[in-house]
């Protein structure tokens, strides 16, 4: 540790790895998902294209 403390790191940017990495990006496009029927098929109760849930506030 003492040897590492002696290293001059002035002006060197911190890094998380030895190779620069970039995340793969996708286009930021708004869609309706085009899967409404598939999603609602898993719902225990679906009405008029929406999830039906019990009323919790009176």
C-alpha distance matrix in Angstrom:
0.0 3.8 5.4 5.1 6.2 8.8 10.4 13.7 14.5 17.7 20.6 18.9 20.1 18.1 19.3 19.7 20.1 20.5 24.3 26.3 28.2 31.4 33.3 36.8 39.3 42.8 45.7 46.1 49.7 51.4 53.6 55.4 53.6 56.9 56.4 58.3 60.6 57.8 55.8 58.8 59.8 57.0 58.2 60.2 62.4 62.7 65.5 66.4 63.2 60.9 59.2 61.5 59.9 61.6 62.2 59.7 60.9 64.4
3.8 0.0 3.8 5.4 5.1 6.5 9.2 12.4 14.2 17.0 20.3 19.2 21.0 19.6 21.2 22.2 22.6 22.7 26.5 28.3 30.6 33.7 35.9 39.4 41.8 45.4 48.2 48.5 52.1 54.0 56.3 58.2 56.6 59.9 59.6 61.4 63.8 61.1 59.0 62.1 63.2 60.4 61.5 63.6 65.7 65.9 68.6 69.5 66.2 63.9 62.3 64.6 63.0 64.7 65.1 62.6 63.6 67.1
5.4 3.8 0.0 3.8 5.4 5.2 6.9 10.6 12.6 15.8 18.9 17.6 19.7 18.6 20.0 21.2 21.1 20.6 24.4 26.4 29.0 32.3 34.7 38.1 40.6 44.3 47.1 47.7 51.3 53.4 55.7 57.8 56.1 59.4 59.1 61.2 63.6 60.9 59.0 62.1 63.2 60.6 61.9 64.1 66.2 66.3 68.9 69.7 66.3 64.2 62.8 65.2 63.8 65.7 66.2 63.8 65.0 68.5
5.1 5.4 3.8 0.0 3.8 5.3 5.5 8.9 9.9 13.3 16.1 14.5 16.3 14.9 16.3 17.6 17.7 17.5 21.3 23.1 25.5 28.7 31.1 34.6 37.0 40.6 43.4 44.0 47.6 49.7 52.0 54.1 52.5 55.8 55.6 57.6 60.1 57.4 55.5 58.6 59.8 57.2 58.5 60.8 62.8 62.8 65.4 66.0 62.7 60.6 59.2 61.7 60.4 62.3 62.8 60.5 61.6 65.2
6.2 5.1 5.4 3.8 0.0 3.8 5.6 8.1 9.4 12.0 15.4 14.5 16.4 15.2 17.4 19.0 19.8 20.0 23.5 24.9 27.3 30.2 32.5 36.1 38.3 41.9 44.5 44.8 48.5 50.4 52.9 55.0 53.5 56.9 56.8 58.7 61.3 58.7 56.6 59.7 61.0 58.4 59.4 61.7 63.6 63.5 66.1 66.7 63.5 61.2 59.9 62.3 60.8 62.5 62.8 60.4 61.3 64.8
8.8 6.5 5.2 5.3 3.8 0.0 3.8 6.4 9.1 11.5 15.0 14.6 17.2 16.8 19.1 21.1 21.5 21.0 24.5 26.0 28.7 31.7 34.3 37.8 40.0 43.7 46.2 46.7 50.4 52.5 55.1 57.3 55.9 59.3 59.4 61.3 64.0 61.4 59.4 62.6 63.9 61.4 62.5 64.9 66.8 66.6 69.0 69.6 66.3 64.1 62.9 65.4 64.0 65.9 66.2 63.8 64.6 68.2
10.4 9.2 6.9 5.5 5.6 3.8 0.0 3.8 6.1 9.1 12.2 11.3 14.1 14.0 16.1 18.4 18.5 17.7 21.1 22.5 25.5 28.5 31.3 34.7 36.9 40.6 43.1 43.7 47.5 49.7 52.3 54.7 53.3 56.6 56.8 58.9 61.5 59.0 57.2 60.4 61.8 59.4 60.6 63.1 65.0 64.6 67.0 67.4 64.0 62.0 61.0 63.6 62.4 64.5 64.8 62.6 63.5 67.1
13.7 12.4 10.6 8.9 8.1 6.4 3.8 0.0 3.8 5.7 9.0 9.0 12.3 13.1 15.7 18.6 19.0 18.2 21.2 22.1 25.2 27.9 30.8 34.2 36.1 39.8 42.1 42.6 46.4 48.7 51.5 54.0 52.8 56.1 56.6 58.6 61.4 59.1 57.2 60.4 62.0 59.7 60.8 63.5 65.1 64.6 66.8 67.0 63.6 61.7 60.8 63.5 62.4 64.4 64.7 62.5 63.2 66.8
14.5 14.2 12.6 9.9 9.4 9.1 6.1 3.8 0.0 3.8 6.2 5.5 8.5 9.4 12.2 15.3 16.0 15.6 18.4 18.8 21.8 24.3 27.2 30.7 32.4 36.1 38.3 38.8 42.6 44.8 47.7 50.2 49.1 52.4 52.9 54.9 57.8 55.5 53.6 56.8 58.4 56.3 57.3 60.0 61.6 61.0 63.2 63.3 59.9 58.0 57.2 59.9 58.9 61.0 61.2 59.1 59.9 63.4
17.7 17.0 15.8 13.3 12.0 11.5 9.1 5.7 3.8 0.0 3.8 5.6 8.6 10.6 13.8 17.2 18.4 18.0 20.4 20.2 23.2 25.3 28.2 31.6 33.0 36.6 38.5 38.8 42.5 44.8 47.8 50.4 49.6 53.0 53.7 55.6 58.6 56.6 54.6 57.7 59.5 57.5 58.4 61.1 62.4 61.7 63.7 63.7 60.4 58.5 57.8 60.5 59.5 61.6 61.6 59.5 60.0 63.5
20.6 20.3 18.9 16.1 15.4 15.0 12.2 9.0 6.2 3.8 0.0 3.8 6.4 9.5 12.5 16.2 17.3 16.9 18.6 17.9 20.9 22.7 25.7 29.0 30.2 33.8 35.5 35.8 39.6 42.0 45.0 47.8 47.0 50.4 51.3 53.3 56.4 54.4 52.6 55.7 57.6 55.7 56.7 59.5 60.7 59.8 61.7 61.5 58.1 56.4 55.9 58.7 57.9 60.2 60.2 58.3 58.7 62.3
18.9 19.2 17.6 14.5 14.5 14.6 11.3 9.0 5.5 5.6 3.8 0.0 3.8 6.5 9.1 12.8 13.6 13.1 15.0 14.6 17.7 19.8 22.9 26.2 27.7 31.4 33.4 33.9 37.7 40.2 43.1 45.8 44.8 48.1 48.8 50.9 53.9 51.8 50.0 53.2 55.0 53.1 54.1 57.0 58.4 57.5 59.5 59.4 56.0 54.3 53.8 56.7 55.9 58.2 58.4 56.6 57.3 60.9
20.1 21.0 19.7 16.3 16.4 17.2 14.1 12.3 8.5 8.6 6.4 3.8 0.0 3.8 6.4 10.1 11.7 12.0 13.4 12.4 15.0 16.8 19.6 23.0 24.4 28.0 30.0 30.4 34.2 36.5 39.4 42.1 41.1 44.5 45.2 47.2 50.2 48.2 46.4 49.5 51.3 49.5 50.5 53.4 54.7 53.8 55.8 55.6 52.3 50.5 50.0 52.9 52.1 54.5 54.7 52.9 53.6 57.2
18.1 19.6 18.6 14.9 15.2 16.8 14.0 13.1 9.4 10.6 9.5 6.5 3.8 0.0 3.8 7.1 9.3 10.5 12.5 11.8 13.9 16.0 18.4 22.0 23.7 27.3 29.6 29.9 33.6 35.8 38.5 40.9 39.7 43.1 43.6 45.5 48.4 46.2 44.3 47.5 49.1 47.1 48.1 50.9 52.4 51.7 53.8 53.9 50.6 48.7 47.9 50.7 49.8 52.1 52.5 50.6 51.5 55.1
19.3 21.2 20.0 16.3 17.4 19.1 16.1 15.7 12.2 13.8 12.5 9.1 6.4 3.8 0.0 3.8 5.7 7.4 9.1 8.6 10.4 12.9 15.4 18.9 21.0 24.6 27.2 27.8 31.5 33.7 36.2 38.7 37.2 40.5 40.9 43.1 45.8 43.5 41.7 45.0 46.5 44.5 45.8 48.6 50.2 49.5 51.8 51.9 48.4 46.7 45.9 48.9 48.1 50.6 51.1 49.4 50.6 54.3
19.7 22.2 21.2 17.6 19.0 21.1 18.4 18.6 15.3 17.2 16.2 12.8 10.1 7.1 3.8 0.0 3.8 7.2 8.6 8.6 9.2 11.9 13.7 17.3 19.6 23.2 26.1 26.7 30.3 32.4 34.6 36.8 35.1 38.4 38.4 40.6 43.2 40.7 39.0 42.3 43.6 41.5 42.8 45.6 47.4 46.8 49.3 49.5 46.0 44.3 43.4 46.3 45.5 48.0 48.8 47.1 48.4 52.1
20.1 22.6 21.1 17.7 19.8 21.5 18.5 19.0 16.0 18.4 17.3 13.6 11.7 9.3 5.7 3.8 0.0 3.8 5.6 7.0 8.2 11.7 13.9 17.1 19.9 23.5 26.6 27.7 31.2 33.6 35.6 37.9 36.0 39.0 39.1 41.6 44.0 41.3 39.9 43.3 44.4 42.4 44.0 46.9 48.8 48.2 50.7 51.0 47.4 45.8 45.0 48.0 47.4 50.1 51.0 49.5 51.0 54.8
20.5 22.7 20.6 17.5 20.0 21.0 17.7 18.2 15.6 18.0 16.9 13.1 12.0 10.5 7.4 7.2 3.8 0.0 3.8 6.7 9.1 12.8 15.6 18.4 21.4 25.0 28.0 29.5 33.0 35.6 37.7 40.1 38.2 41.1 41.4 44.0 46.4 43.7 42.5 46.0 47.0 45.2 47.0 49.9 51.8 51.1 53.6 53.7 50.1 48.7 48.0 51.2 50.7 53.4 54.5 53.0 54.6 58.3
24.3 26.5 24.4 21.3 23.5 24.5 21.1 21.2 18.4 20.4 18.6 15.0 13.4 12.5 9.1 8.6 5.6 3.8 0.0 3.8 6.1 9.8 12.8 15.3 18.3 21.9 24.9 26.7 30.1 32.9 34.9 37.5 35.5 38.3 38.8 41.6 43.9 41.3 40.3 43.9 44.9 43.3 45.2 48.3 50.1 49.2 51.6 51.5 47.8 46.7 46.2 49.5 49.3 52.2 53.3 52.1 53.7 57.5
26.3 28.3 26.4 23.1 24.9 26.0 22.5 22.1 18.8 20.2 17.9 14.6 12.4 11.8 8.6 8.6 7.0 6.7 3.8 0.0 3.8 6.8 10.3 12.9 15.5 19.2 21.9 23.6 27.0 29.9 32.1 34.9 33.2 36.1 36.8 39.5 42.1 39.8 38.7 42.2 43.5 42.0 43.7 46.9 48.5 47.3 49.5 49.3 45.6 44.5 44.2 47.6 47.5 50.4 51.3 50.2 51.6 55.3
28.2 30.6 29.0 25.5 27.3 28.7 25.5 25.2 21.8 23.2 20.9 17.7 15.0 13.9 10.4 9.2 8.2 9.1 6.1 3.8 0.0 3.8 6.7 9.5 12.3 16.0 19.0 20.6 24.0 26.8 28.8 31.4 29.6 32.5 33.1 35.8 38.4 36.0 34.9 38.5 39.7 38.2 40.0 43.2 44.8 43.7 45.9 45.7 42.0 40.9 40.6 44.0 44.0 46.9 48.0 47.0 48.5 52.3
31.4 33.7 32.3 28.7 30.2 31.7 28.5 27.9 24.3 25.3 22.7 19.8 16.8 16.0 12.9 11.9 11.7 12.8 9.8 6.8 3.8 0.0 3.8 6.4 8.7 12.4 15.3 16.9 20.3 23.2 25.3 28.1 26.5 29.4 30.3 32.9 35.6 33.5 32.4 35.9 37.3 36.1 37.8 41.1 42.4 41.1 43.1 42.7 39.0 38.1 38.0 41.4 41.6 44.7 45.7 44.9 46.3 50.0
33.3 35.9 34.7 31.1 32.5 34.3 31.3 30.8 27.2 28.2 25.7 22.9 19.6 18.4 15.4 13.7 13.9 15.6 12.8 10.3 6.7 3.8 0.0 3.8 6.1 9.7 12.9 14.3 17.6 20.2 22.1 24.7 23.0 25.9 26.7 29.3 32.0 29.8 28.6 32.2 33.6 32.4 34.0 37.4 38.7 37.3 39.4 39.1 35.4 34.4 34.3 37.8 38.0 41.1 42.2 41.5 43.1 46.7
36.8 39.4 38.1 34.6 36.1 37.8 34.7 34.2 30.7 31.6 29.0 26.2 23.0 22.0 18.9 17.3 17.1 18.4 15.3 12.9 9.5 6.4 3.8 0.0 3.8 6.8 10.3 12.4 15.3 18.2 19.8 22.6 20.7 23.3 24.3 27.2 29.7 27.6 26.9 30.5 31.8 30.9 32.8 36.3 37.5 35.9 37.9 37.3 33.6 33.0 33.2 36.8 37.4 40.7 42.0 41.6 43.3 46.9
39.3 41.8 40.6 37.0 38.3 40.0 36.9 36.1 32.4 33.0 30.2 27.7 24.4 23.7 21.0 19.6 19.9 21.4 18.3 15.5 12.3 8.7 6.1 3.8 0.0 3.8 6.8 8.8 11.8 14.9 16.8 19.8 18.4 21.2 22.6 25.3 28.1 26.4 25.6 29.0 30.7 30.1 31.7 35.2 36.1 34.2 35.9 35.1 31.4 30.9 31.4 35.0 35.8 39.1 40.2 40.0 41.4 45.0
42.8 45.4 44.3 40.6 41.9 43.7 40.6 39.8 36.1 36.6 33.8 31.4 28.0 27.3 24.6 23.2 23.5 25.0 21.9 19.2 16.0 12.4 9.7 6.8 3.8 0.0 3.8 6.3 8.6 11.8 13.4 16.5 15.1 17.7 19.4 22.1 25.0 23.5 22.9 26.3 28.0 27.7 29.3 33.0 33.7 31.5 33.0 32.0 28.3 28.1 28.9 32.6 33.7 37.2 38.3 38.4 39.9 43.3
45.7 48.2 47.1 43.4 44.5 46.2 43.1 42.1 38.3 38.5 35.5 33.4 30.0 29.6 27.2 26.1 26.6 28.0 24.9 21.9 19.0 15.3 12.9 10.3 6.8 3.8 0.0 3.8 5.7 9.3 11.4 14.9 14.3 16.7 19.0 21.5 24.6 23.7 23.1 26.2 28.3 28.4 29.7 33.4 33.6 31.2 32.3 30.9 27.3 27.3 28.6 32.2 33.5 37.0 38.0 38.3 39.5 42.8
46.1 48.5 47.7 44.0 44.8 46.7 43.7 42.6 38.8 38.8 35.8 33.9 30.4 29.9 27.8 26.7 27.7 29.5 26.7 23.6 20.6 16.9 14.3 12.4 8.8 6.3 3.8 0.0 3.8 6.7 9.6 13.1 13.2 16.0 18.3 20.2 23.6 23.0 22.0 24.8 27.2 27.3 28.1 31.8 31.7 29.3 30.2 28.8 25.3 25.0 26.4 29.8 31.0 34.4 35.1 35.3 36.3 39.6
49.7 52.1 51.3 47.6 48.5 50.4 47.5 46.4 42.6 42.5 39.6 37.7 34.2 33.6 31.5 30.3 31.2 33.0 30.1 27.0 24.0 20.3 17.6 15.3 11.8 8.6 5.7 3.8 0.0 3.8 6.4 10.0 10.6 13.1 15.8 17.6 21.0 20.8 20.1 22.7 25.1 25.6 26.4 30.1 29.8 27.0 27.7 26.0 22.6 22.7 24.5 28.0 29.5 33.0 33.8 34.4 35.5 38.6
51.4 54.0 53.4 49.7 50.4 52.5 49.7 48.7 44.8 44.8 42.0 40.2 36.5 35.8 33.7 32.4 33.6 35.6 32.9 29.9 26.8 23.2 20.2 18.2 14.9 11.8 9.3 6.7 3.8 0.0 3.8 7.0 8.6 11.2 13.9 15.0 18.5 18.9 17.8 20.0 22.8 23.4 23.7 27.4 26.7 23.9 24.3 22.5 19.3 19.3 21.2 24.6 26.2 29.7 30.3 31.1 32.1 35.1
53.6 56.3 55.7 52.0 52.9 55.1 52.3 51.5 47.7 47.8 45.0 43.1 39.4 38.5 36.2 34.6 35.6 37.7 34.9 32.1 28.8 25.3 22.1 19.8 16.8 13.4 11.4 9.6 6.4 3.8 0.0 3.8 5.3 7.5 10.4 11.6 15.1 15.6 14.9 17.1 19.7 20.7 21.2 24.9 24.2 21.2 21.7 19.8 16.4 17.0 19.1 22.6 24.6 28.2 29.2 30.4 31.7 34.6
55.4 58.2 57.8 54.1 55.0 57.3 54.7 54.0 50.2 50.4 47.8 45.8 42.1 40.9 38.7 36.8 37.9 40.1 37.5 34.9 31.4 28.1 24.7 22.6 19.8 16.5 14.9 13.1 10.0 7.0 3.8 0.0 3.8 5.5 7.9 8.2 11.8 12.8 12.0 13.7 16.5 17.7 17.9 21.5 20.7 17.5 17.9 16.1 12.7 13.3 15.6 19.1 21.3 25.0 26.1 27.6 29.0 31.8
53.6 56.6 56.1 52.5 53.5 55.9 53.3 52.8 49.1 49.6 47.0 44.8 41.1 39.7 37.2 35.1 36.0 38.2 35.5 33.2 29.6 26.5 23.0 20.7 18.4 15.1 14.3 13.2 10.6 8.6 5.3 3.8 0.0 3.8 5.4 7.2 10.4 10.4 9.8 12.4 14.6 15.6 16.6 20.3 20.1 17.4 18.5 17.2 13.5 14.0 15.6 19.4 21.5 25.3 26.9 28.2 30.0 33.0
56.9 59.9 59.4 55.8 56.9 59.3 56.6 56.1 52.4 53.0 50.4 48.1 44.5 43.1 40.5 38.4 39.0 41.1 38.3 36.1 32.5 29.4 25.9 23.3 21.2 17.7 16.7 16.0 13.1 11.2 7.5 5.5 3.8 0.0 3.8 6.0 8.4 9.0 9.8 11.8 13.6 15.4 16.6 20.3 19.9 16.8 17.7 16.1 12.5 14.1 16.1 19.7 22.4 26.1 27.9 29.7 31.6 34.3
56.4 59.6 59.1 55.6 56.8 59.4 56.8 56.6 52.9 53.7 51.3 48.8 45.2 43.6 40.9 38.4 39.1 41.4 38.8 36.8 33.1 30.3 26.7 24.3 22.6 19.4 19.0 18.3 15.8 13.9 10.4 7.9 5.4 3.8 0.0 3.8 5.6 5.3 6.2 8.6 10.0 11.7 13.2 16.9 16.9 14.2 15.7 14.9 11.2 12.4 13.8 17.4 20.0 23.8 25.9 27.7 30.0 32.7
58.3 61.4 61.2 57.6 58.7 61.3 58.9 58.6 54.9 55.6 53.3 50.9 47.2 45.5 43.1 40.6 41.6 44.0 41.6 39.5 35.8 32.9 29.3 27.2 25.3 22.1 21.5 20.2 17.6 15.0 11.6 8.2 7.2 6.0 3.8 0.0 3.8 5.5 5.2 6.1 8.5 10.5 11.0 14.5 13.9 10.9 12.0 11.1 7.4 8.8 10.5 14.0 16.8 20.6 22.7 24.7 26.9 29.5
60.6 63.8 63.6 60.1 61.3 64.0 61.5 61.4 57.8 58.6 56.4 53.9 50.2 48.4 45.8 43.2 44.0 46.4 43.9 42.1 38.4 35.6 32.0 29.7 28.1 25.0 24.6 23.6 21.0 18.5 15.1 11.8 10.4 8.4 5.6 3.8 0.0 3.8 5.5 5.2 6.0 9.1 10.1 13.2 12.8 10.0 11.4 11.0 7.9 9.9 11.2 14.2 17.3 20.9 23.4 25.7 28.2 30.5
57.8 61.1 60.9 57.4 58.7 61.4 59.0 59.1 55.5 56.6 54.4 51.8 48.2 46.2 43.5 40.7 41.3 43.7 41.3 39.8 36.0 33.5 29.8 27.6 26.4 23.5 23.7 23.0 20.8 18.9 15.6 12.8 10.4 9.0 5.3 5.5 3.8 0.0 3.8 5.6 5.2 7.3 9.6 12.9 13.6 11.7 13.9 14.2 11.0 12.0 12.4 15.6 18.1 21.7 24.5 26.4 29.2 31.7
55.8 59.0 59.0 55.5 56.6 59.4 57.2 57.2 53.6 54.6 52.6 50.0 46.4 44.3 41.7 39.0 39.9 42.5 40.3 38.7 34.9 32.4 28.6 26.9 25.6 22.9 23.1 22.0 20.1 17.8 14.9 12.0 9.8 9.8 6.2 5.2 5.5 3.8 0.0 3.8 5.4 5.8 7.3 11.0 11.7 10.0 12.6 13.3 9.9 9.8 9.5 13.0 15.1 18.8 21.4 23.0 25.8 28.6
58.8 62.1 62.1 58.6 59.7 62.6 60.4 60.4 56.8 57.7 55.7 53.2 49.5 47.5 45.0 42.3 43.3 46.0 43.9 42.2 38.5 35.9 32.2 30.5 29.0 26.3 26.2 24.8 22.7 20.0 17.1 13.7 12.4 11.8 8.6 6.1 5.2 5.6 3.8 0.0 3.8 5.3 5.1 8.5 8.4 6.3 9.1 10.2 7.4 7.3 7.0 10.0 12.7 16.2 19.0 21.1 23.8 26.3
59.8 63.2 63.2 59.8 61.0 63.9 61.8 62.0 58.4 59.5 57.6 55.0 51.3 49.1 46.5 43.6 44.4 47.0 44.9 43.5 39.7 37.3 33.6 31.8 30.7 28.0 28.3 27.2 25.1 22.8 19.7 16.5 14.6 13.6 10.0 8.5 6.0 5.2 5.4 3.8 0.0 3.8 5.6 8.2 9.1 8.1 11.1 12.6 10.3 10.8 10.0 12.4 14.9 18.1 21.3 23.3 26.4 28.7
57.0 60.4 60.6 57.2 58.4 61.4 59.4 59.7 56.3 57.5 55.7 53.1 49.5 47.1 44.5 41.5 42.4 45.2 43.3 42.0 38.2 36.1 32.4 30.9 30.1 27.7 28.4 27.3 25.6 23.4 20.7 17.7 15.6 15.4 11.7 10.5 9.1 7.3 5.8 5.3 3.8 0.0 3.8 6.5 8.8 9.0 12.6 14.7 12.4 11.7 9.8 12.0 13.6 16.7 20.0 21.6 24.9 27.4
58.2 61.5 61.9 58.5 59.4 62.5 60.6 60.8 57.3 58.4 56.7 54.1 50.5 48.1 45.8 42.8 44.0 47.0 45.2 43.7 40.0 37.8 34.0 32.8 31.7 29.3 29.7 28.1 26.4 23.7 21.2 17.9 16.6 16.6 13.2 11.0 10.1 9.6 7.3 5.1 5.6 3.8 0.0 3.8 5.3 6.0 9.8 12.4 10.7 9.2 6.6 8.3 9.9 13.0 16.3 18.1 21.3 23.7
60.2 63.6 64.1 60.8 61.7 64.9 63.1 63.5 60.0 61.1 59.5 57.0 53.4 50.9 48.6 45.6 46.9 49.9 48.3 46.9 43.2 41.1 37.4 36.3 35.2 33.0 33.4 31.8 30.1 27.4 24.9 21.5 20.3 20.3 16.9 14.5 13.2 12.9 11.0 8.5 8.2 6.5 3.8 0.0 3.8 6.7 10.3 13.6 12.9 11.2 8.3 8.3 9.2 11.5 15.1 17.0 20.5 22.5
62.4 65.7 66.2 62.8 63.6 66.8 65.0 65.1 61.6 62.4 60.7 58.4 54.7 52.4 50.2 47.4 48.8 51.8 50.1 48.5 44.8 42.4 38.7 37.5 36.1 33.7 33.6 31.7 29.8 26.7 24.2 20.7 20.1 19.9 16.9 13.9 12.8 13.6 11.7 8.4 9.1 8.8 5.3 3.8 0.0 3.8 6.8 10.4 10.4 8.8 6.3 5.3 7.4 9.8 13.1 15.7 18.8 20.6
62.7 65.9 66.3 62.8 63.5 66.6 64.6 64.6 61.0 61.7 59.8 57.5 53.8 51.7 49.5 46.8 48.2 51.1 49.2 47.3 43.7 41.1 37.3 35.9 34.2 31.5 31.2 29.3 27.0 23.9 21.2 17.5 17.4 16.8 14.2 10.9 10.0 11.7 10.0 6.3 8.1 9.0 6.0 6.7 3.8 0.0 3.8 6.9 6.6 5.5 4.5 5.1 8.5 11.5 14.3 17.1 19.7 21.6
65.5 68.6 68.9 65.4 66.1 69.0 67.0 66.8 63.2 63.7 61.7 59.5 55.8 53.8 51.8 49.3 50.7 53.6 51.6 49.5 45.9 43.1 39.4 37.9 35.9 33.0 32.3 30.2 27.7 24.3 21.7 17.9 18.5 17.7 15.7 12.0 11.4 13.9 12.6 9.1 11.1 12.6 9.8 10.3 6.8 3.8 0.0 3.8 5.5 5.4 6.4 6.0 9.8 12.3 14.4 17.6 19.7 21.1
66.4 69.5 69.7 66.0 66.7 69.6 67.4 67.0 63.3 63.7 61.5 59.4 55.6 53.9 51.9 49.5 51.0 53.7 51.5 49.3 45.7 42.7 39.1 37.3 35.1 32.0 30.9 28.8 26.0 22.5 19.8 16.1 17.2 16.1 14.9 11.1 11.0 14.2 13.3 10.2 12.6 14.7 12.4 13.6 10.4 6.9 3.8 0.0 3.8 5.7 8.5 9.0 12.7 15.3 16.8 20.1 21.7 23.0
63.2 66.2 66.3 62.7 63.5 66.3 64.0 63.6 59.9 60.4 58.1 56.0 52.3 50.6 48.4 46.0 47.4 50.1 47.8 45.6 42.0 39.0 35.4 33.6 31.4 28.3 27.3 25.3 22.6 19.3 16.4 12.7 13.5 12.5 11.2 7.4 7.9 11.0 9.9 7.4 10.3 12.4 10.7 12.9 10.4 6.6 5.5 3.8 0.0 3.8 7.1 9.2 12.8 16.1 17.8 20.6 22.4 24.3
60.9 63.9 64.2 60.6 61.2 64.1 62.0 61.7 58.0 58.5 56.4 54.3 50.5 48.7 46.7 44.3 45.8 48.7 46.7 44.5 40.9 38.1 34.4 33.0 30.9 28.1 27.3 25.0 22.7 19.3 17.0 13.3 14.0 14.1 12.4 8.8 9.9 12.0 9.8 7.3 10.8 11.7 9.2 11.2 8.8 5.5 5.4 5.7 3.8 0.0 3.8 6.2 9.4 12.9 14.5 17.0 19.0 21.1
59.2 62.3 62.8 59.2 59.9 62.9 61.0 60.8 57.2 57.8 55.9 53.8 50.0 47.9 45.9 43.4 45.0 48.0 46.2 44.2 40.6 38.0 34.3 33.2 31.4 28.9 28.6 26.4 24.5 21.2 19.1 15.6 15.6 16.1 13.8 10.5 11.2 12.4 9.5 7.0 10.0 9.8 6.6 8.3 6.3 4.5 6.4 8.5 7.1 3.8 0.0 3.8 6.4 10.1 12.3 14.5 17.0 19.4
61.5 64.6 65.2 61.7 62.3 65.4 63.6 63.5 59.9 60.5 58.7 56.7 52.9 50.7 48.9 46.3 48.0 51.2 49.5 47.6 44.0 41.4 37.8 36.8 35.0 32.6 32.2 29.8 28.0 24.6 22.6 19.1 19.4 19.7 17.4 14.0 14.2 15.6 13.0 10.0 12.4 12.0 8.3 8.3 5.3 5.1 6.0 9.0 9.2 6.2 3.8 0.0 3.8 6.9 9.3 12.1 14.7 16.6
59.9 63.0 63.8 60.4 60.8 64.0 62.4 62.4 58.9 59.5 57.9 55.9 52.1 49.8 48.1 45.5 47.4 50.7 49.3 47.5 44.0 41.6 38.0 37.4 35.8 33.7 33.5 31.0 29.5 26.2 24.6 21.3 21.5 22.4 20.0 16.8 17.3 18.1 15.1 12.7 14.9 13.6 9.9 9.2 7.4 8.5 9.8 12.7 12.8 9.4 6.4 3.8 0.0 3.8 6.5 8.7 11.7 13.9
61.6 64.7 65.7 62.3 62.5 65.9 64.5 64.4 61.0 61.6 60.2 58.2 54.5 52.1 50.6 48.0 50.1 53.4 52.2 50.4 46.9 44.7 41.1 40.7 39.1 37.2 37.0 34.4 33.0 29.7 28.2 25.0 25.3 26.1 23.8 20.6 20.9 21.7 18.8 16.2 18.1 16.7 13.0 11.5 9.8 11.5 12.3 15.3 16.1 12.9 10.1 6.9 3.8 0.0 3.8 6.2 9.4 11.1
62.2 65.1 66.2 62.8 62.8 66.2 64.8 64.7 61.2 61.6 60.2 58.4 54.7 52.5 51.1 48.8 51.0 54.5 53.3 51.3 48.0 45.7 42.2 42.0 40.2 38.3 38.0 35.1 33.8 30.3 29.2 26.1 26.9 27.9 25.9 22.7 23.4 24.5 21.4 19.0 21.3 20.0 16.3 15.1 13.1 14.3 14.4 16.8 17.8 14.5 12.3 9.3 6.5 3.8 0.0 3.8 5.9 7.5
59.7 62.6 63.8 60.5 60.4 63.8 62.6 62.5 59.1 59.5 58.3 56.6 52.9 50.6 49.4 47.1 49.5 53.0 52.1 50.2 47.0 44.9 41.5 41.6 40.0 38.4 38.3 35.3 34.4 31.1 30.4 27.6 28.2 29.7 27.7 24.7 25.7 26.4 23.0 21.1 23.3 21.6 18.1 17.0 15.7 17.1 17.6 20.1 20.6 17.0 14.5 12.1 8.7 6.2 3.8 0.0 3.8 6.6
60.9 63.6 65.0 61.6 61.3 64.6 63.5 63.2 59.9 60.0 58.7 57.3 53.6 51.5 50.6 48.4 51.0 54.6 53.7 51.6 48.5 46.3 43.1 43.3 41.4 39.9 39.5 36.3 35.5 32.1 31.7 29.0 30.0 31.6 30.0 26.9 28.2 29.2 25.8 23.8 26.4 24.9 21.3 20.5 18.8 19.7 19.7 21.7 22.4 19.0 17.0 14.7 11.7 9.4 5.9 3.8 0.0 3.8
64.4 67.1 68.5 65.2 64.8 68.2 67.1 66.8 63.4 63.5 62.3 60.9 57.2 55.1 54.3 52.1 54.8 58.3 57.5 55.3 52.3 50.0 46.7 46.9 45.0 43.3 42.8 39.6 38.6 35.1 34.6 31.8 33.0 34.3 32.7 29.5 30.5 31.7 28.6 26.3 28.7 27.4 23.7 22.5 20.6 21.6 21.1 23.0 24.3 21.1 19.4 16.6 13.9 11.1 7.5 6.6 3.8 0.0
